[in-house]
Amino acid sequence: MHGIEVNPAKVKDILEILPPTNICQILILQGKLQSIIHFISQLYDHCEPFHHLLKKYISFKWDDECHKAFEALKKYLLQPPVLIPPKDDQPFYLYISATNHSLGAMLAHHDEQHREQAVYYISFTLMDYETRYTHAEKLCLALVFVTTKLLHYLLNHKTFIITNIDPLHYMYAKPYQHQHATRWLMLLADLNLEFIHQNSIKGQAITDQLANAPIFGNQPSNFNFPDESIAALSLDEPTYQMTLFFDGSKCQRGGGAGVILIPLDGEPMPLSFKLNFDSTNNIAEYEALILGLQDAYALDVKSINIFGYSQLLVINQVNGIYQCHNEILQKYKHHLDIIFTTFDHYAL
């Protein structure tokens, strides 16, 4: 079998459509695109420039950006991809990507020549609150959405997840899960999933996928963990098993603690905690440091390098630079001194 090809008549209908002049014609165009949605990678990114014209309180204006997106979509459909049917004896390769307003994925197999060929394209637009997710959370959401839609494919196959961040590790490594993350983990529990870093895969499939989710502008590559800004580490420093960044603060609705654990040869693990008791900024910072050290100890870490996000009272008190006169903070410092005895080496 050569493959699964898109219906030429449906493609012809779209290619013959003139640029829309009103909202009704945009709806007609989108209806035609929906009929071949599984053949178009990152469909919602293609349509984003004129999709926003359907929102309330926005006057219709077909500008140059809309026209370029419309023509690019037509050009894409001149040579639509050929999908291959799934094979029972081969694993799937699932490529997922996230942009500011949409998520996309492609399910792929190896053909007879061991080339990666697409089996299924899927994409969807994020809700307003979902656009505020971190990049890692968006990838987790994309993974869950795809697995629920394509469960009949994935249930009896081993599936390799290919992206730049391991969404499985991100979800399983957090000791405290939000309600939606717990639900995501339950949905993924019955599947045979394994992460492969994007850089270790070569093939036409990943080229096709990334070409439809470009980074616009001459932006330098950023290999830091998404949505986290940390200080650079000097290579001359002693080698530690793990680096810990911590911070804590108090607001009107309570306190919070944030931690990033970075193993020597691994991906960063961001953790956050809500403090359900009255606290001060200093107490929140002590709580963050203690919780971070406890998590590091649970991971069998014996040497750790610790950084605060600002010139903190906590660090100076622990290092003996400042004296601690507050009775509550003295208890925290004493507890920290006990925790530090469980590490062979540490630095603040």
C-alpha positions as CSV (number, residue, x, y, z in Angstrom):
1,M,0.0,0.0,0.0
2,H,1.4,3.4,-1.0
3,G,-0.3,5.2,1.8
4,I,-3.4,7.2,2.9
5,E,-3.8,10.2,0.6
6,V,-6.0,13.2,1.1
7,N,-9.1,13.5,-1.0
8,P,-8.1,15.5,-4.1
9,A,-11.5,17.0,-4.5
10,K,-11.4,18.5,-1.0
11,V,-8.0,20.0,-1.6
12,K,-9.2,21.4,-4.9
13,D,-12.2,23.1,-3.2
14,I,-9.8,24.8,-0.8
15,L,-7.3,25.8,-3.5
16,E,-10.1,27.5,-5.5
17,I,-11.4,29.6,-2.6
18,L,-10.7,33.3,-2.9
19,P,-9.4,35.3,0.1
20,P,-12.4,35.7,2.5
21,T,-14.1,39.1,2.6
22,N,-16.2,38.5,5.7
23,I,-16.6,36.2,8.8
24,C,-19.0,33.9,7.0
25,Q,-16.4,33.0,4.4
26,I,-13.8,32.4,7.1
27,L,-16.2,29.9,8.7
28,I,-16.7,28.2,5.3
29,L,-12.9,27.9,4.9
30,Q,-12.4,26.5,8.4
31,G,-15.2,23.9,7.7
32,K,-13.4,22.7,4.6
33,L,-10.1,22.5,6.5
34,Q,-11.6,20.5,9.3
35,S,-12.4,17.7,6.8
36,I,-8.7,17.2,6.1
37,I,-7.3,18.2,9.5
38,H,-5.4,15.0,10.0
39,F,-3.2,15.7,6.9
40,I,-2.1,19.2,8.1
41,S,0.7,19.6,10.6
42,Q,0.1,22.5,13.1
43,L,-3.2,23.5,11.4
44,Y,-4.1,26.0,14.1
45,D,-0.8,27.8,13.7
46,H,-1.4,28.1,10.0
47,C,-4.8,29.6,10.6
48,E,-4.0,31.8,13.6
49,P,-3.5,35.1,11.7
50,F,-7.1,35.0,10.5
51,H,-8.6,32.8,13.2
52,H,-8.6,35.7,15.7
53,L,-11.0,37.6,13.4
54,L,-13.8,35.3,14.7
55,K,-13.5,36.6,18.2
56,K,-16.1,38.9,19.6
57,Y,-15.6,42.7,19.5
58,I,-13.0,42.4,16.7
59,S,-13.8,44.1,13.4
60,F,-13.1,42.2,10.2
61,K,-9.8,43.3,8.6
62,W,-8.1,41.0,6.1
63,D,-4.5,42.4,6.3
64,D,-1.2,41.3,4.7
65,E,-0.5,38.9,7.6
66,C,-3.8,37.1,7.0
67,H,-3.2,37.0,3.2
68,K,0.3,35.5,3.7
69,A,-1.0,32.8,6.0
70,F,-3.8,32.0,3.5
71,E,-1.4,31.7,0.6
72,A,1.1,29.6,2.7
73,L,-1.7,27.2,3.6
74,K,-2.6,26.8,-0.1
75,K,1.0,26.2,-0.9
76,Y,1.2,23.5,1.7
77,L,-1.8,21.8,0.2
78,L,-0.2,21.6,-3.2
79,Q,1.8,18.7,-2.0
80,P,-0.1,17.3,1.1
81,P,1.6,14.6,3.0
82,V,0.8,10.9,2.5
83,L,0.0,9.1,5.7
84,I,0.8,5.4,6.3
85,P,-1.5,3.0,8.2
86,P,-0.4,1.9,11.7
87,K,1.5,-1.4,11.9
88,D,1.0,-3.9,14.7
89,D,4.6,-5.0,15.0
90,Q,6.3,-1.5,15.2
91,P,6.5,1.2,17.9
92,F,5.1,4.6,17.4
93,Y,7.1,7.9,17.5
94,L,5.1,10.7,18.9
95,Y,6.4,14.2,18.2
96,I,4.8,17.0,20.3
97,S,5.4,20.7,20.2
98,A,3.8,23.8,21.9
99,T,3.6,27.4,20.8
100,N,2.0,30.4,22.6
101,H,-1.5,29.6,21.5
102,S,-1.7,26.1,20.2
103,L,-0.3,22.5,20.6
104,G,0.5,20.1,17.8
105,A,1.6,16.5,17.6
106,M,2.5,14.0,14.9
107,L,2.3,10.2,15.3
108,A,4.9,8.4,13.1
109,H,6.0,4.9,12.1
110,H,8.9,3.5,10.1
111,D,8.1,2.5,6.6
112,E,9.7,-0.4,4.6
113,Q,12.8,1.7,4.0
114,H,13.1,2.5,7.7
115,R,12.2,6.1,7.0
116,E,9.8,7.9,9.4
117,Q,6.4,8.5,7.9
118,A,3.4,10.3,9.5
119,V,0.5,8.2,10.6
120,Y,-1.6,11.0,12.1
121,Y,-1.5,14.8,12.6
122,I,-3.4,16.4,15.5
123,S,-3.5,20.0,16.8
124,F,-5.7,22.2,18.9
125,T,-5.9,25.8,20.2
126,L,-5.3,26.5,23.8
127,M,-7.9,28.0,26.1
128,D,-7.1,31.5,27.5
129,Y,-6.0,30.1,30.9
130,E,-3.9,27.4,29.2
131,T,-1.8,30.0,27.4
132,R,-0.4,30.9,30.8
133,Y,1.0,27.4,31.4
134,T,4.7,27.0,31.4
135,H,6.2,25.4,28.3
136,A,6.7,22.1,30.2
137,E,3.1,22.1,31.3
138,K,1.9,22.8,27.7
139,L,3.9,19.8,26.5
140,C,2.3,17.7,29.3
141,L,-1.1,18.9,28.2
142,A,-0.3,18.1,24.6
143,L,0.8,14.5,25.6
144,V,-2.4,13.9,27.5
145,F,-4.6,15.4,24.8
146,V,-3.0,13.2,22.1
147,T,-3.2,10.0,24.2
148,T,-6.9,10.5,24.9
149,K,-7.6,11.1,21.2
150,L,-5.4,8.3,19.9
151,L,-5.8,5.8,22.7
152,H,-7.0,3.1,20.3
153,Y,-3.6,3.4,18.5
154,L,-1.3,3.7,21.6
155,L,-2.8,1.2,24.0
156,N,-1.2,-1.8,22.4
157,H,2.0,-0.2,21.2
158,K,5.2,1.1,22.7
159,T,5.4,4.8,22.1
160,F,8.5,6.9,22.1
161,I,7.8,10.6,23.0
162,I,10.1,13.0,21.2
163,T,10.4,16.6,22.3
164,N,13.0,18.9,23.9
165,I,11.8,18.3,27.5
166,D,10.7,15.1,29.1
167,P,7.1,15.7,30.1
168,L,6.9,12.3,31.9
169,H,9.8,13.2,34.2
170,Y,8.4,16.7,34.7
171,M,5.1,15.2,36.0
172,Y,6.4,12.2,38.0
173,A,9.3,14.1,39.7
174,K,7.0,16.6,41.4
175,P,6.3,15.6,45.0
176,Y,3.2,17.8,45.1
177,Q,0.8,17.6,42.1
178,H,-1.9,20.0,41.2
179,Q,-5.4,18.5,40.6
180,H,-5.1,18.6,36.8
181,A,-1.6,17.0,36.9
182,T,-2.8,14.1,39.0
183,R,-5.6,13.5,36.5
184,W,-3.1,13.5,33.7
185,L,-0.9,10.9,35.4
186,M,-3.9,8.6,35.9
187,L,-4.7,8.9,32.2
188,L,-1.2,8.0,31.2
189,A,-0.7,5.1,33.7
190,D,-1.8,2.3,31.3
191,L,0.4,3.3,28.4
192,N,3.9,2.1,27.5
193,L,5.6,5.5,27.0
194,E,9.3,6.3,26.8
195,F,11.0,9.6,26.3
196,I,13.7,10.2,23.7
197,H,15.4,13.6,23.5
198,Q,14.7,15.5,20.3
199,N,18.4,15.8,19.5
200,S,18.9,12.1,19.3
201,I,16.4,11.6,16.5
202,K,17.1,12.1,12.9
203,G,14.6,11.9,10.1
204,Q,12.2,13.6,7.8
205,A,9.3,13.4,10.3
206,I,10.9,15.7,12.8
207,T,12.0,18.1,10.0
208,D,8.4,18.4,8.9
209,Q,7.1,18.9,12.4
210,L,9.6,21.6,13.4
211,A,9.2,23.5,10.1
212,N,5.6,24.1,11.0
213,A,6.4,25.5,14.5
214,P,9.3,27.9,13.8
215,I,11.1,30.3,16.1
216,F,10.5,33.7,14.6
217,G,13.2,36.2,14.4
218,N,16.9,35.8,15.0
219,Q,16.6,34.5,18.6
220,P,19.6,32.7,20.2
221,S,19.0,29.1,21.3
222,N,18.0,28.9,25.0
223,F,18.8,25.6,26.7
224,N,17.7,26.8,30.2
225,F,14.6,25.2,31.7
226,P,11.5,27.0,30.4
227,D,10.2,29.9,32.4
228,E,13.0,29.7,34.9
229,S,15.8,32.2,35.2
230,I,18.9,31.1,37.1
231,A,22.4,32.3,37.6
232,A,25.2,30.8,35.5
233,L,27.6,28.4,37.3
234,S,31.3,28.7,37.1
235,L,33.1,25.6,35.8
236,D,35.9,26.3,38.3
237,E,33.7,25.5,41.2
238,P,33.9,22.1,42.9
239,T,31.6,19.5,41.4
240,Y,28.5,18.8,43.4
241,Q,25.9,16.1,42.7
242,M,23.1,18.6,42.7
243,T,22.5,22.4,42.6
244,L,19.6,23.9,44.6
245,F,18.0,27.2,43.9
246,F,15.3,28.4,46.4
247,D,13.1,31.3,47.3
248,G,10.1,32.0,49.4
249,S,7.7,34.9,50.0
250,K,4.5,35.9,51.8
251,C,1.5,37.6,50.3
252,Q,-2.0,38.5,51.4
253,R,-3.4,35.1,50.4
254,G,-0.6,33.1,52.2
255,G,3.0,32.1,51.7
256,G,4.7,30.1,49.1
257,A,8.1,28.3,48.6
258,G,9.8,27.6,45.3
259,V,12.7,25.3,44.6
260,I,14.7,24.2,41.5
261,L,16.8,21.1,41.8
262,I,19.4,20.6,39.1
263,P,21.2,17.2,39.0
264,L,24.8,17.1,37.7
265,D,23.7,15.0,34.7
266,G,20.0,15.5,34.4
267,E,17.2,17.9,33.7
268,P,16.0,20.6,36.2
269,M,13.2,19.7,38.6
270,P,11.1,22.8,39.6
271,L,9.0,22.3,42.8
272,S,6.6,24.7,44.4
273,F,4.8,24.5,47.8
274,K,1.9,26.5,49.4
275,L,2.4,27.4,53.0
276,N,-1.0,26.9,54.8
277,F,0.0,28.9,57.9
278,D,0.9,32.4,58.9
279,S,4.4,33.2,58.0
280,T,6.9,35.9,57.2
281,N,9.2,36.2,54.2
282,N,12.1,34.9,56.2
283,I,10.0,31.9,57.4
284,A,9.0,31.2,53.8
285,E,12.6,31.3,52.7
286,Y,13.6,28.8,55.5
287,E,10.7,26.6,54.5
288,A,11.9,26.6,50.8
289,L,15.4,25.7,51.8
290,I,14.4,22.9,54.1
291,L,11.9,21.4,51.6
292,G,14.5,21.6,48.9
293,L,17.1,19.8,51.0
294,Q,14.7,17.2,52.1
295,D,13.8,16.4,48.4
296,A,17.5,16.3,47.6
297,Y,18.1,13.9,50.5
298,A,15.3,11.7,49.3
299,L,17.1,11.4,45.9
300,D,20.2,10.1,47.8
301,V,22.2,13.3,47.1
302,K,25.4,13.6,49.2
303,S,26.8,16.8,48.0
304,I,24.8,19.9,47.1
305,N,25.5,23.6,46.1
306,I,22.8,26.0,47.3
307,F,21.9,29.4,45.9
308,G,19.2,31.9,46.9
309,Y,17.6,34.3,44.5
310,S,18.6,37.4,46.4
311,Q,20.8,38.5,49.3
312,L,18.8,36.6,51.9
313,L,18.9,36.9,55.7
314,V,18.6,33.1,55.7
315,I,21.9,32.4,53.9
316,N,23.8,34.9,56.1
317,Q,22.3,33.4,59.3
318,V,23.1,29.8,58.2
319,N,26.7,30.9,57.3
320,G,27.1,32.6,60.7
321,I,27.5,36.0,59.3
322,Y,24.3,37.3,61.0
323,Q,23.2,36.3,64.4
324,C,19.7,34.8,64.8
325,H,17.7,36.3,67.7
326,N,14.2,35.5,66.7
327,E,13.0,32.4,68.6
328,I,11.1,31.0,65.6
329,L,13.9,31.5,63.2
330,Q,16.3,29.9,65.7
331,K,14.2,26.7,65.6
332,Y,14.4,26.7,61.8
333,K,18.2,27.3,61.8
334,H,18.6,24.4,64.3
335,H,16.6,22.1,62.1
336,L,18.7,23.1,59.1
337,D,21.9,22.4,61.0
338,I,20.6,18.8,61.6
339,I,19.7,18.4,57.9
340,F,23.2,19.5,56.8
341,T,24.7,16.7,58.8
342,T,23.1,14.2,56.4
343,F,25.2,15.6,53.5
344,D,28.9,14.9,53.0
345,H,29.5,18.3,51.3
346,Y,27.5,21.4,50.8
347,A,28.0,25.1,50.0
348,L,25.9,28.2,50.4
